[in-house]
Amino acid sequence: MSGIIVAENLCKVYRRGREEISALKNVDFHVDEGEFVSIIGPSGSGKTALLNVLGCLDTPTSGTLRLNGTETRGMKESELVRLRRQNIGFVFQQFYLMPTLTARENIELPLLFSRKTDNKKRIDEVLQMVGLSDRGDHLPEQLSGGEMQRVAIGRALINDPKIILADEPTGNLDSGTSGKIYELFRKLNDQGRTLVVVTHNLELARQAHKMYTLRDGRIAGCEEMDY
Amino acid sequence: MNFLTLAAKNLLRRRGRTLLTVLGVAIAITVLFSLLSLNSGYQKELNKEVNSLGVHILAVPKGCPYEAASLVIHGGVIPKYLTATDLDNVRSIEGIELAVPMLMHQFIRKDNKTGQDVPHIVFGIKIDEERELKPWWTVEGRYFTDNETRVMLVGRGLADKENLTVGSKIPSGPFKDFAIVGILNRTGDQDDQFHFVPLTEAQRVFNKEGKITTIAVKVRDVSQISRISAEMERIPDIQVVTMTQIMGTIMNLAGSARSLLLTVIAIALIISAFGIINTLLMSVNERTREFGVMKAIGASGLDIGKMVLAETVFITFSGGVIGTIAAVVGSRVIEGFVRGMLPYSPRGTMVSLSPELIGFALVFSIALGIVCGIYPAFKSSRLTPMEAIRSGVE
């Protein structure tokens, strides 16, 4: 099967003491390059667990995952780091910006880890892409929620990844700001990036090409949208 | 931006805590630096001082307690005497350049200001030979000659304390009406507090005609010291003490004080090290989620470990720089404090500030950072991103 993200029979079991919690049960998941995919479902349905496994932040208990043609099973931590750096950009609900770094420096951070130097032009480009050209020197505490999420999106974009994974990116934002963030996502998708977005917001989820519904750790449905 | 600026910005996030940790390191480094500089300075100055005395061997009366020999250069009183025959016997030994007789005696005199009885030390000396031993002596007024009577030299410290001036006379005591012909310019050692009279005058005043308490010997060739001191030992009344032995005695006494200080430093450093480790572990625990996010955006475990290590070295190096500067600036104060603790202090400055020592203090502070940072860095680098993001405390 081709596709930029191909997951088959994914299972994820968390152990808490003697208790075992199955977060994912035999999940098959397929995303083509350039697709915009939403994942919805009630709390505890396994949305975030799936996103974390897809992003190699967590390893599946069983099943296989192929990212951009690379089989991830049995990879060492250092290889997973490289795979993440080259292919994936993460956006979190709580933004997770470094409070002592300016917007520009937060966006620059992944470049530091990739050992890329002389990045000024690239950072300016990304700041412009997320609409924060004039806010680069502000600290996170001086930015609004929407602006902070834009910085986080800029940080995810700086290494020019093929895939953007976003975990409830509008969960902390009002509806107006959420709409603008989705506009930005669609723009990025139009530029050819693959997006997988976990959300509670059905209205926003419908703006993707495809909408997966998760329930009790299983794929309960997959709906094609009019994009 | 690089790892160092990232580390510095992280530290600035908790300014108070960082500052206190830096101060802890600074204090430890100040104490370490001061003691090391004092240690090397003390030995250097003591060597210089003993060498500049020009005396290689002291002969004192037999039965004199061993440690009392070191009293000789402090101006202590030895209650037994040598004779002119002993002096002649010493002088007859081959290889001796100078054998200088001294009669050291204590006397009581009323203080000019308070009127109280105060003990004083007087040296009966042969002036020319004494000046050969102490070429740094200079005088306000003039030196006496060996044949003069009722004349005296006094040390500058004593003169200042008792308002004695050149031309004035001693108002009371056994040297009543002795004229002060000269005041020795300040030497920085015990001579500043002594009275000096011609040897014959001292012997006359104390009824010790022909008696002396010490013979200071200077040899022609220092390699002959052990042979000459062995020959001197054969003279029945004489106990021989070489300056090496005196230095050994002083160094032993000073050594005990130094060991005590070293223990204090070791404890200060250990406490400081645990303080740093504790601060870092706390900071690592608080930032678990942040490290998880960093891993999610492309940081490797090594990157996180490096960042934590950079933060530690930042703290200890800043502490090292501040500590070294504080030690250099405050060296006089510390020297004064240590002088009070040591049984014998040379007159020159005891603080020796060499570039090597400054380099050592700074390298030591970096090493301290690496040692303290290794565990927290290792701990933070081992976190898996998901674990970190999920369990993080903010």
Interface residues (C-beta under 8 A of the other chain):
Chain A: N52 G55 L57 D58 E77 S78 V81 R84 R85 G89 F90 F92 Y96 M98 P99 T100 L101 E105 E108 L109 P110 L112 F113 S114 R155 A156 N159
Chain B: M1 N2 F3 L6 K9 N10 L12 R13 R289 E290 G292 V293 M294 K295 A296 I297 G298 A299 S300 G301 D303 T384 P385 M386 I389
